[in-house]
Amino acid sequence: MFCKCSCEKIQYVDSYDLVNGKTKQCRQCSDTEAGLKKKYSHEQYLKRLVEIGSNVKVKEGCFYKGNGIKLTHVCTVCGGDWKVKPNVVLNGSTMCLKCSHSANESLMAIALKQLFKHYYPKTEWECDLGFRGKFGGVSPYDIYVPELNLVVECQSQYHDDSEHRELDLMKRRYALDKGYLYKEIDHRNISVLEAIQQFFPELNEVPDYVDLTKNVTRSWSLERAQELLNKGFSYKDVSEAVNTRKQSIASAVMKRQLVMPVGYIPRNKREWSLEEAQKLLNEERYTYSKISEILGKGCTTDAISMAVTQGLLIRAKYKAKRIIRNPRRQRIAIVQLNLDGEIVNRYEGISFIQGFGRGAVSNACKGKGKCKDVTRKHEYMGYQWYYEDDDN
């Protein structure tokens, strides 16, 4: 039977449930009432934070209004504040954004990376040694020490599922096949100091210069590398300047952490002159092949074509090669009109048209457009197209 709730909402209710008091209100009102019963007061929420041992507290001047309403919290570890829903904090997210980012790396990994970097300056963090996963993705190693030819992987509960175990096995085999010394350490089995002593037995405590809150995902500066790339330095020059390997720069470019500037060509890579090539192109009688023969010095047709594509060279209006090969061929000028019959543009030939399908333009000029209306056969892309010498 249909009944009306106190909120004026009508819904279907089983008569047995209604008679026996099992249904007293609609579903929406029932959920609202249940939520109000579970809602904390501000003091109860503060008490609950203490009970779960949270590292955060409510910022002074802010008050709890509900589990689903964002509230500004303060981290007791770093002092940073951020807005988050109370139910997220109560469900176990007890770290601020900054601290949770640092926690992605175990304390053991953070300490070892800084120690290896201190004793061996060429040490790289999150180093790409050429290993690729099943689908071709980059999978870097945690620590690579070139002076010792050593690779260190720091494991955690993140690596317990079958997919990551298989990936770790592939990485281990790859490193051993390449001749690296390979070492795996699980931070759940040993303390930070015990992990340090496996590589540096002379240390009896964690050194003061080790900052366990430091972000150690990369040992070189992306900003500095991007600045050098913008100036035209090669991968080799950039890698030497930021103290890393050339492969690490290439990997960062592939992962779009570094952006290649438009028209990028490394310094001292081109032996031939762009100015001389442009002069020859401007004469409109030399093909790419002929220009490459004249310039020599490693200049190829592909190099000229690439320079034109990158905007370093401006291509001539037409190729002389085509005119020589087809001396009898004549261009037919094309006129572009709007639908009102006003001239919009004039082209010397079909090859000068950009942004439109040349085949479709040619058909429209011939009155063979795809429009079903016979009177509109010259229309294409909202314009009318005619040959200039057309009597129509």
N, C-alpha and C positions, 0 to 999 in steps of 0.2 A: 504494500500500500504506500501511497505518497503522503508525506508529512512535511509540515513547515517548521523549520528550526527557529530559534529566537533571533537569529540573524537574518530572518526572512528568506532563507534559502530553502528551496523545495528539493527533497530527495526521496528515493525509494527506500523503505524500511521494512524489514521482515516483521510481521505482526507478532510472532512469538517473542522476538527480541524486545519489541516495544512493550508488550504486556509484562515481561519479566524484568524490565528495567535495564536490559543490556544496551539499549540504544536510547540515549537521552538528548543527543545533539548531533549535528552533522559532522562529517569527518574534519572539515577545516577548523571548526570550533574546538573539536576534541584535541587536535594537534596543537592548537594555540594554548589550550589549558595545560596540556602535558608539558609544553615548553616553558610555561610560566612556573610550573612546579620545580623544574630542573634549573631554572635561572638562579645564579648566585647574586647575592648582594655584593657591593664593592668590597666590604670587609671579608666576606666569605671567599671571594676570588683571591684576595691577597693571602689569606690563610692557606688556600689550596696551592698557590705557588710555592709556599714554604714547605708544604707536605711532600710535593713531588721533587723537591730539591732543585728547582729551576735556577739557572744562572741569570735570570732576568727579573726585573721588577717594573711596576707601573710607574711611568714618568709622573713627577710631581705636578699636580694641577689637572691631571687626566683622570677620568672615572669610568669604571666598568659599566656598560649599558646592555651587554648581551654577548653571547658566545660568537654570534655571527657579525658583530659590528667591530670594525678595526679600532684598535686602541694602541696608543704610543707606548712602547716598552723601552726600557733602558737595560743594556748589557752590563752586568757587574764585572765582567772580565776586561773589556776594552773601553767601556764608557760610552759606546755609540748607542744611538736610539734609532728605532725604526717602527713603522706601523705594521701590525699583524693582528689577525683575528685571535681572540682568546682561546677558541677551541683548538687552534693550531698549536699554541703553546702548551695547552693541557694534554694534547695528544703526543707530546714528546719532542717538539721542535723547540728546544730550550737554549738555542744559540742565536745570536744576531747574524745578519747577513755576512759581516766581515769575518766573524769567528767561524761560521759554518764553511766559508770559502777556504779558510786555513785548515779546517778539519778534514777537507778532502784529501789532504796529504797527512799521513800518520806522522806523529811527532818524531818517530825514528827516522823516517825518510827526510824530514826537514833538517834534522840534526846531521845526518850523514852527508846530505848534499852540501851543506855549508862547510863541513870538515874537509871533504875531498877537495872542494874549491879552494880552501885555505892552504892545504898542503900541495895540491896540484892545480895550479891556476888554469890549465887548459881543460879542466873538467867541464863537461856539458850536462845540463839537466834536461830531461824530456828529449833525449837525442834520437833523431831519426837515422838509423843505420841501414836503411834500405828495406826493412821488413815490411811486407804488406799482408793484410789479413785475407780472409776468404773472398771478400768482395773488392779487394784492391785498396782498402782504406789504410792510411798511415797509422802505425802503431808504434810509438816511440818507446825507448827504454828509459827507466827512471834516472840512472846515472851511468855515464860513460867516461872513463879515465884513460885518455890516449897514452899517457906516460906508462901506465901499467897494462894497457890493452885489456882493461877490466870493464865488465858490464855488471851492474847491480840492479836487481829488481826487488822492490819492496812490496810484499803481499799483505792482504788483509781479507776480511770477510767478503769484500767486494769480489774477490776472485774465487769464491766457493762454488758458484753455480757451474753447471756442465759446460756452458758456452765459453766462459772465461777460462776454465781449466784447459779446454782444448786450445784456446788461443795462447795461453801461457806455455803449453807444451810445444806449439809451433814456434814461438819466439825463442824458447830454450834451444831447440834443434837448430834454428837458423843461426843463432849466435855461436854455438859450438862448431857448426859447419864452416863458419867464416873465420874460425881460429881465435875467437875471443875467450878470455877467462870469464866464466859465467857464475854468478852467485845470487841466490835467492834467500831473502830473509822475511819471515812472517812476524809482524810486530806484536801479535797476540802471544807468542811463545817466549819472548825475552823482553827485558826492559830496554830503555833507550841507551843506558850506559853499557849494558852487556852487548848490544849491537855495535856500539862504537868500539868497544874493546876487541871485537873480532877483526877489525881492520887497523885499529890504533891501540895495541895492548899497553902502551906506555901511559895512556891517559887513565887517571883514577876518578875523574869527575867530568861532567859536561863543561867544556870551556865557556868562559863568560861571553865570548864573541858569537856564540851560537844563539840566535834568536828563534825561539820555538813558535813565534807568531808570524814569522816572515813568509811571504808568498814566494815559493821557490819553484814555480812551474817552468821558468826559463832563466838561463844564466846570462843572456845577452839582451840588449835593448832593441825592441822592435822600432821604437821611434827613431833611434839613431840609424838603423838599417834603412828605414824608409826615406830618411833625409838623404842618405848617400845614393840610393837608387834614383831619387828624383834628380840628382846632379849628374847621372849618367855613369856611375861607377859600375864595374862588372861585379858578378857574384863573388869572384875571388877577392877583389879589393874590399868589398863590403864585409866579407867573412873575416878577413884579416883585421879590419878596423874595429869590429865588434867582438873579436876574439871567439870565433866559432868556426864551424866547418862550412864549406861551400854548399854541401848537401842540406844543411839546416836552413840556409837562406832559400834554396829551391823548394824545400818542403813547406816553409812558411808562405811562399808565393802560391803554391798549389792549394794550400788550405785557406787562401785569401786573407791571411793575417798581414801580408804585405801586398801592396797594389803596384803593379807595374805601370809606370807613367806612359802616356800615349806617345808613340813614336820612339820607344826606348831602344837605343843601340849603345852598347858599352863603349866607353872611351877607348881609343886606340884600336878598336876592332876593325874599322873600315880604313883601308889603305888608299882608296880612290876618292876623288873629290866630288862632293855633291854639287858644287857650283859648276864644275865642268860638265857634269851629266845634265844639269838643268839647261845649260847653254845649247847642248846638242839636241835636247828634247824640244827646245823652243824653235829650232830651225825647221822642224816638222818634216824632215826628210831622212831621218835616221831611225832605224828600227832598234829595239832593245838589244838584239844580237849584234848589230853594227856598233852601237855605243859601247857594249862590253868589250869588243875587239879594240876599239880606239883607246879606251881608258886602261884596259889591262889591270894589273896590280890586284888580282883576285876579284875583279868585278865580273859578275855573271848576270845573265838575263833574269834569274830568280832574285838576285840582290836588287836590281833596278825595280823589278815588279814589287818587291816588298817595300822599298823606299817610297814608291808611289802610293801603295796601300796605306802606309803609315803617315802620309801627308808630307813627307820630307822632300818629295819631288812632285811637281805639277805636270801632269801628263798633257801632251799636245792634243789639239782638238781632234785630230784623226791621225791614223797611221799611214805613212807614205807607202808602206809595203802593200796595202790594200789597193791604192791607186795604181801602183806599178803593175800589180798582178792583173787588174781589171781596168785597163786604160779606157775602154769604151763605156764603162759604167758611169752614169750621171746621177747626181742626187736630185731628188724631187722634193721641193720645199713643202712643208706641212703647216697648215694653219689650224690653231686651236681656238674654238669659239665657245662662249657660254650658251646656255639654252635660249637666250634672247637674241642670239645672232651677233653679239659683239665680240670682236677679236680680243682674245686673252694673251695669246703668244704665237710666235712664228718660229719654226725650226727649219734649219737648212736641210735636214734630212732625218730619216728615221733613227739614225745612230746618235743623234743629239738629244733625243728625248730621254728624260730621267724621271723615275717615279711612276711610270705607267708601263704596262705590258706592251712591248713594241709590236708583237704579233697582233694583239687586240686593236691597237691603234691603226695598224696597217689595214686590218679588215674593216674598221669603221670608215677609213678613208675611201675604201672601195665600195662602201655601202653594203657590207656583209656583216654588220654587227649582229649580236645575239638577241637584240630586242625583237620581240614578236611583232610589234607594230611596224608595218612596212614603212611608214613615214618617219620612223626614228632609227633607221638602220645605220645612220652616221653617228649615233650617240654612244659614248663609252665613258664611264666614271663621272657622269654628270656634265660632260662637255660634248661638243660636236667637233668632228675631225674631218678635214678636207685636204686634198692636194691643192696646192696654190694655183696650179694651171687647170684645175677642174672648172669646167664651164658653169657648173651649178654654184 
